[in-house]
């Protein structure tokens, strides 16, 4: 049952996301195309059937009434509706999908479903009556009449052969009629979907047989059903018509075929050769009064292609990545074993190199399994902008760039709420209140929010920018001063530092509590969520021009390529992605700036030098610039040189989080992002190149 529920939630959430995207795009075009109408009908039919199977009656009822509505629209077309009706239809659909999503969230949180959905049902029925006219509101009757049309046409001899072969020796093969059912390709759990049909047929008190017989208890029958179909045996043409009506109303039924049993006809007619029987393939997905079908008749000799995609629980992927990480550590330990030092082991080293290559490949595959595009998160913002545009009466468009950029699944889930909060902030008090204000400022009357994602080595840069009124740094500074948040005189704060004040706990520039802001959840929570996945957040703004919030997120937090360095008796790891160059420097290459700090010239630009042994108070004999080595590093907008004793070599490291008790010492604010276990068993601290610059700036 847990597996069924997991599959149901995955399937339903995916369909609701598709529906949201479809509605947003259709509303932009101010109309539904015939493909849109058919797609919405299909989605609601699937949700209705699967919800009925899981006995989630609330979801089933809502989906059923929307399905009826779009059956009527499909039969009569959108042309019959005026612009006011179309606008009402969009609002009704967004309201209905919100109701469905609310119920799904209750299921996910193990909460009871709503017991009163009368209002949403009444809204759907009222709209259907409004567009259909008196006496035509019950589209379900029309739908039912069409679905019970008699089925008769020449038989498929190959399909009959399959039936006779598969049912050979089975007493139930004496039924004179059979319906063979094929489910949608890749739908999964075909045996349980077959059992759902059996339950539906029993509810109408039909006498029938079915094959395979043990679909409820034997999960292996799913493969048999994919290969040959699911068979229902019936004793009369009247029962066939009743069964067809039930089957055509089930979810995930791609095609069904009605056959006369050739062997029974042989006995009845006492003929040596079976007379060709009758059949017709009908498509449940697009019923038509004329009896035609958009789905080609299934051939008995061609089984449907088996699914090539599977859904995997994220916890299993987490376990896989953890095991791969341990393999990387174990492989490194074997290569670095002191027992092998100073030995000539050519064959061993050859095998070790091959093992390293396979380990790298395994790691790449394991990590790629967790990578998903940010498009799902980005597309949700369309709905946020659409709803706020209506309620705040602000004409705003959302432009999405780079939605196919891939990030670790865990990280995508973690940044969804921060992005949503920033988009709401932009809409609520970033965009001007009226078009007149924008026109007076020389701007396009329609505001724009740009949501973009790009790859830069080991990071994904996500930016949310708007062309609104920007932020008044004087007001921000004044409020911070009133709230006692300043740690130095107000005159000493740069514009960048003032904007960073926005992310202090409890800080808010919004004077009024609105539906979208002022609820006690501010940018401090956004910053905390972003930093929890190893990211950083930067705010820039120009008064009168707009604002931009940039999130810098690591691609993954599990395994990284690092450069091992030593300072005294301590070892550190620098992510390879942050290293631009390493080089030896002479004393005369280093000069002092006006504050007395060391700087060095690289490619015609001067960069500060940070001595690790000074910063962390490490005892070392390497203090002269000629004796050590400089590593030119870069992260975000920071670029500088680190002075270390020596480079130990490149190594693939498994990033381990720091123990929770160390958070009391603010170790992450000291330029340390985590740690890793080296091949010899020693622990190496991983340097956070971005925050290390700030730490050193305060130190020096």
N, C-alpha and C positions, 0 to 999 in steps of 0.2 A: 504493500500500500504506500509506503514511503517513496518507493521508486516511481509509482504512478503519480503521486502528488508532485514530486520533483519535475517529472516530465510535463505534467499539466501546467505548472507555474511557469516553466521555461517557455512552453508553447504559447500560453496566453499572453505573457508579457511581451514576447516577440511580436505577436499579432497586434497588440495594442500600440507598440512603438511604430509598426508599419502603418497602422491606422492614423496615428498622430501626424506622421510625415505626409501621408496622403491628404489629410484634411488641410494641413497648413498650405501645401502646394496648390490644392484646389481653390482655397480661399483667395490666394494671390491671383489666380486666374479668374476668380469670381464665378466659377461654374464647375460642375462635375462632368467629366467626360463619361462616355458609356463604359470605358474600361474601369474608371473610378467606381462607378455604380456596381459593376460586376464584382470588383475586388472587395468592396465593403460588404456586399451580400455574402461573398464567400467567407470573409473573415468572421462575420456574425454567425453564419451557419456553423462554422467550425467551433467557435466559442460556445455556442448553444449546445452542440452535441457533446463536446468534451465536458462541459459543466454538468450536463444531465448525467453523464456517465459517473462523474465524481459526486453526484447528488448535491451540487451547489445550486440550489433552486433560484436564489436571488440573481445570480449571474445569468443563469439559463433564461429567466423571464425577461430580463432587460435585453439580452441579445436576441431573443425570439421576436420581440416587438420591433426592434430595429430591422431585423431581417424581413419582417412583414412589410415595413415601410419601404425598404429598398426593393422588395419584390414588386410593389406597386409602381415605384419610380422606374424600374427597369422595363416593366411592361408598357408604361405610358410615356416615358421619356422626360427629360428635364425641360423641354420646350414648353410644356403645359404650365410651368411655374413662372410667376413674375419675379422681379428683382427682390421684392420684400419677402416673398416666400423663400427664395434662395438664401437670403441673409438669415432668416429664422432657422432654416435647415442647418446652416453651419453652426449657429449657436446651440441648437438642439443636439447636434452630433458631438460637439465638444463637451456639453453637459453630460451626455450619455456615456462617453468614454471616460470622463472623470469619475462617474458613478461606478463603472466597471473596474476602474483602477483602484478605487477606494476599497471595493469588496475584495479584490485580489490581495491588497496590502493586509487586509484583516486575516485572510487565509495564511499569508506569510508570517504574520505575528501571532498565529494561533488564537485569534479572537473570533467571537461569534459573528456571523454575517448579519446584515441589517434585516430586521423583520418587517419594516415598512418601506416599500419602494413605490407606493401608490402614486406619489407626485410625479416621478420620472416616467412611469408608465402612462399616466394621464397626459403628460406633455406630449409623448410620442403619439398616442392615439388621437389627441386633439389636432395635432399637426396633420396626421394622415387624413382625418375627416375634412380638414380645411382644404387640402389639395385634391381630394378625391370627389368631394361633393356628396350630397345626401344619398344614403343607401349604397355607397360604393366603398365605404371605409374598410370592409372586411376583405382584405386581400388574401387572407389565409384560405378562404373558401375557393377562390380562383386558383390558388396555388395547388390546393389539394385535388381539385378536379383534373388539372393538367397532369398531376403526378400519377393518377390512377388510370391513365389511358391504357388500353389493352396492348399487350406486347405480342406481335406475331410477324415473322419474316422467315426466310430460308435459314436452315440450321448450319452451324459450322461443324463439319464432320470431325475435324481434328479435336475440337473442344469436347465433343461427345466421347471421342476415344479416350481423352484424358479422364473424363468422368468415369467411364466404364472400367478403365484400368485402375484408377485410384480407389474405386468403390468395389472392386472385385472381391467376392466372398463376404461382403457386408450385407446383412439382411435389409438395411435401409436403402439399398440400391434398387429396390422394387418400386420406388416412387416414380410415377409417370412424368413428373416435371421437376426440373432443377433450375435454381437461380445461382449463377456463379458470380461472385462479387470480388472485385479488385479494389484495394484501398489505394489512396494517394501514395505515389512513390516517395519513399523516405519518411512516411508518417510515423513508423515505429510502433511497437506494441500491437502488432496486427492481431495476435490471438485475443487480446483484451478488447480490441475494437470489434472483433467478431462476436465475442461474448455480449457486448453491448447490443448488437443486432439481435442476438438470441433473446435477450431480456425484453427488447422492444416488441418482438414477434409474440412472445408469451403474453404480453400485456393486452394484445388484441385477441387473445384466446384462439390462436391458430394452431392447428395440428400440423407438425412438420418434423423433419429430421435434419440433422446437420452433419457436415464432415469438414475437417476433423472433429471427432466427438469430444475430445478432452481439451478444448481450447482454454477453458477456465483454469485448469490445473497444470497444464504442460506448456511451458514457455517455448519449447522447441517447435511447437506447431506454427509459430510465427514465420519461420523460414518456409515451411510447407505452403502456407497461405500466400506468401510473396511469390513463390514459384508457380503454383497452380491455381490460386484463388481459394475463396471460402465458398462451400456449396451448401445450399438450403434445398431440401427435398420436399415437394408438396404433392397433394393427391388430386387437385382439381384446378381448372382454369380460374375459377372464382377465388380460390385460396392464393393463386399466383398474383392476381390483381391486388388483393389485400396486402400481400407481402411486398409487392413492388412499391405500393404507397408508403409502407413503413421504411423500407430500405432506402428509397430515394430521399427520405427526410433525415438520414443519418449523416453525421460528420465524417469526413475523410474517405467517403466512398467515391472513387474515381469513375468506375464503370460497373454496370451489372448486366448480365446476359441471361435470358430465359431460354432453356432447352427442353425439348421433349426427350425422354429417356428412350434411346433407340432399342435397347434390349426388351423393354416392356412393350413397345409397339410391335416388335417382332412376334411376341407371344400373342398379343391381342389380335393381330391380323393373320397370324399363322403363316408368315412369309419367311422365306429363307434369307432374304436380304432386307435390311432395314430401309423403310421409306424415308427420304430426307425430311428431317423435322424442321420446326420453325424456331427462329430466334431473332432477336433484335438487340443490338447493343445500344443502351441509352446512357447518357451522361447525367449523373445526378447534379453536377455542379452548375449546368446551364439548361434546365428543363425548358422545353419549347412546345407550344401547342401543336405545331406542325409535325412533331415526332422526329425532327432532325436533331443532330448533335454536333457540338463543337469538338467533342472528343472522339477520335477515330475508334472504330470497333476493335476490341482486343482480339488478337489472333491467338488461337489455342496453342500454336507452336512457338510463340514468342512470349516468354515470361517477362514481367516488368524488371527493369534493372534494379538491383539491390542498392540500398542507400550507401553513399560514400562519405557521409558526414555523421559524426556521433557527438553527443554532448557529454562532457566529463565534469564531475564535481570538482570545484576549484581546490578543495582540500586534498584531493588526490594529486593534483598538479603541484601543490605546495610540498607534499611528501616527496614527489619525484625530484623536484628541484633541490630539496634538502639532501636527498641521497646522492644526487650528482655532486653537490658541494662536498660531501664527505669523501666521495671517490676522488675528487680533485685533490683534497688534502692528503688522502692515503697515497695517491700516486706520487705526490711531491715528497712525502716522507720516505717512500721506497727509494726514490732517486737520490735523496740527500742522506741516506743512512750512513752513519760513520763507519760501519763495518765494511763499506764498499770503497772507502777513500784509499787512494794510492794503489788501486788494483786495476790491471788492464783487463777489462771485461768488454771486449768489442761486441760479442753477440748479445750480452746483456744490454748494452747501451743502444744497440740497434732495436731490440725488442722494446726498450723503454721509450725510445722515440716514437715507435709505432703506437704504443699504449697512450702516449701523450696526444698523438693525433686523434686517436679514437675518442679519448676523453674530451678533447676540444669539440669534436663533432657531436658527441652526446650532449655536451653542455649547450651547444648552439641550438640543437633540436629541442631540448627541454625548455630553454628560455623562449624559443619561438612559439611554443604551445601556449604560453601565457600572454603573448603579445596580441592586443586587439586595437583596432582603429578607434580614434577618439570621436568618430562620427556619431556614435550613439549618444554620447554626452552632449556633443555640439547640437545635434538635432533637437534635443529636449529644450534647448534655449529658444528655439523658434516659438515654442508654445508659451514660454514665459513672456517673451516680447509681445506676442499676439494678445495675450490676456491683459497685460498692463497697458498696451496701446489702447485697448477698448475702454478700460476703466479710468485711465488717467487722461484720455483724450489727447494723446501725444502721437502724432504721425511719425512713426519710426520704422526703419527697415533694418533687418539683421543680415549682415554679409558674412558668410563663412568661408574661410580660406584654409586649405590643408587638412580637411577633415579625415583624410585617409592615413594621416600620420599615426604610427602604431606605438603604443605604450603598454607596459605591464598591466595586466588586468587589475591587480590589487591597487595600483596607483590610479588607474582610471576611476575606479569606484571611490577612491579617497578624495579626488579633486572635483568630483561632480558638484558637491554642495558649495565649495568655495567659488567655482565659476558661476553657479546660479546666483549666489549672493552678490557677486560683483556686477553681474548683468542687471540684477534688480536695482542695485545702487545707481548704475548708470541711467536706467530708465526713470527712477524715482526722483533723484535730485542732481543728476548730471545733465540730462536733456532739459532745455528751456521749457517753461510751462505753456507757452503759446507760440503759434507760427509767427505772429507779429514780432515777437522778440527776436526770433531767428532772422527774419527779413530785415529788421532794423540793424542787426549785426552783420548784414551782408552775407547771410548763409542761405543754403537751400532750405525751403520750408519743411521738407522732410528730413528729419534727423537720421543719422546712421550710427549703428554700433557694429564694429568689426571684430569678429572672433576668429583668431588665426592660430595655427599650430605649425611649427617647423622643427626639423631635426638639426642639431648641431653636435655631432660626435656622440657623446654619451648622455646628452641632455635633450629634452623637448622644451621648446620655448612656446608658451601659450600666452597670448596677449589679448586683452579685452579693452578696446579703445572706443571712445565716442567723440563726436564733434560738438559737444554741448558747451555749457558755459564755463567749464573748468572749475578749479578750486581756488578759493581766496585764502592764500597762506596767512594773511594778516589775521583773519577771523580764526583760523585754526590755531595760530600761535596764542591769540588772546584767550581762547577757550582753554587751551592747555595750561596757560598761566593761572586762570581762575580756578582750575581744578587741581592745581598744585602738582602738575606732571613734569614741570621743567626741572632739569638737573644742573642748568647753568644759566647765566643771564640771557634774556630773550634776544638781545642784540647779537649774540654770538651764534645763533642758529642759522644754518644755510637753508635754502629752499628745500633741498633734498631731505635734510634732517626734520624740517617742519612737516613734510608730507609723511615721514615715517612715524610721526606722533599719532597719526590716525590709527595705527595698529596697536596702540597701547590699550591694555584691558579697560573696558568700559567707556572708551572715548567715542563720542558720536557728535557730529555737527548738526544732526537733525533735531530741530527744536520741537517738532510735533510727532506724536506716535501715529504712524500710518499702517495700512494693511501690509506694507512691504518692508518697513524699516522701523527702527525704534523699539524693537521687542527685546532688547538686551543681548542680541547676538550681533556682534560687530566684527570689524576687520581683525580684531585680536584673535577671534576664533578661526577666521579664515587663515590667518598667518600660522596658527598652531597646527591646523590640519595640513597645510602645505609643508611645513617643516617636519611633520611626523613622517612624511615619505621622503625626507631628504631634500626637499625643494626650498627655494627662496622666493620671496615676493618683493617686487619693487613698484612703487607708485610714482608716476610723473604726471605733471599737469601744467597747463598754461592758461591763465585766466582769460576767459573769452574765447579760447580756441578748443578746449576739450581736455580729456584726461586719458591716461593709459595705465592699466595695471598689468604687469608682466609676471608670469609664474615660470620659474625655471625648475623643471622636474627631471630627475634622473630616469633614464629609460627603464632600468631595473635596479633593484637593490640587493640582488642575491650574489652574483659573481662578477668580478671586474678584473681587468688587467692592471697590474700595479708595478711600480718601480720601488724596489726595496733599497733603503738608504740607512746609513748608520751615523749616529752622532754620539761620540763617547761609547758607552756600553749599551746604549738604547738603539732600538730599530724602529723605523717608521716606514709607512707605505704611502707613496704618492700615486694617485690614479694616472695612468698613462695618458688619458684624454686631456689632462690638465698640463702636460709637459710640452713645451715648445722646443727646448734645446738644453743641452748640458755642456758646460765648457770650463776650461781652466782659465783663470784670470791672473794677471800680474798686478803687483801693488800699484803701479802707476796708472792702471786702468780705472781704479776706484777713486772717485772724488767725493767731496762732502757738499751737501746742499746748504742753504742758508741757516737751517736748523741744526746743522752738524751731523745729519744722518748720511750714511753711505749710499751712493748711487753709482750705477755703471751704465755705459752706453751700449745698446744693442740695436743694430740696424737703424742707426741715426736717431734713436730715441733713448732718453735716460730713464732707467728703472731703479726703484729702491732695492736695497739688499737687506734681507732679513736673516739674521744669524740664529739658527734653531737653538744652538747651545745657550745663547744669551736669553732668548725668549722663554725657554723652559728650564733655565738654570741647571744645565747638564755639565758635569765635569768632563773636559776633553783636552787633549794635548794639541789638537788641531785648531789653532786660533788665527794663524797667519793665512791671508787670502790665497797665497801661492800653494799652501799645503793641502787645502781642501778643494772642493769643487762647487761650482755655481750651477743651479738648475733654474732655468727661466720657465716660470709657470704662469698659467693664465686661467681665470675663471670669471665668466660673466664680463663685467667691465673692469675687473682687477687684473693687473699684470705686473709681476715683480720677480726678483731672483732670490732663491733660497741658498744659503751657504751651509753645506753639510760636510761631514768628514769624507765619506766615499759612497760610491754607488755599488750595491751588492748584486744587482741584476734584476731583470724583468721576471715577474712571476704572476701567475694567475691566482687570485686570492678569493676566498669565500668571505664575504662581508658578514660579520657577526655584530648584532646590536650590543651596545654597552649595557652592563647590568643596571637594572632600575635604580638601585641604591646610589649609583654614581650621579644620578640626576640632581641630587641634593647639593653636589659640588659644582653644578653648572659646567660640567666638563665639555659639553657641546659648544659652549660659548668660549672655549679655550682653543678652538681650531681643530678639535678632534671629532670625527664623524662616526667612528666605530673602531673595530679591531678585527684582526684576522689571525688564524693559527698558521704558522709557517711549517715547512716540511720537517724541520728539526724539532718541532714541538714548541718553539718559542712563540710568544705573542707579539705582534707588531701593531702599533696604533696607526690608524688610517687618518691622514691629514685632510682637513676640509680646507681646500685652497682658498675658497671664497671668504670664509669667516676668519681664516688665519691672518689675512691682511688687516682686518679690523682690529683683531687682538693685538697685533704688532704695532699698529698705529697708536693704540691707547698706551701700549707699553713704552714705546719710544717717546 
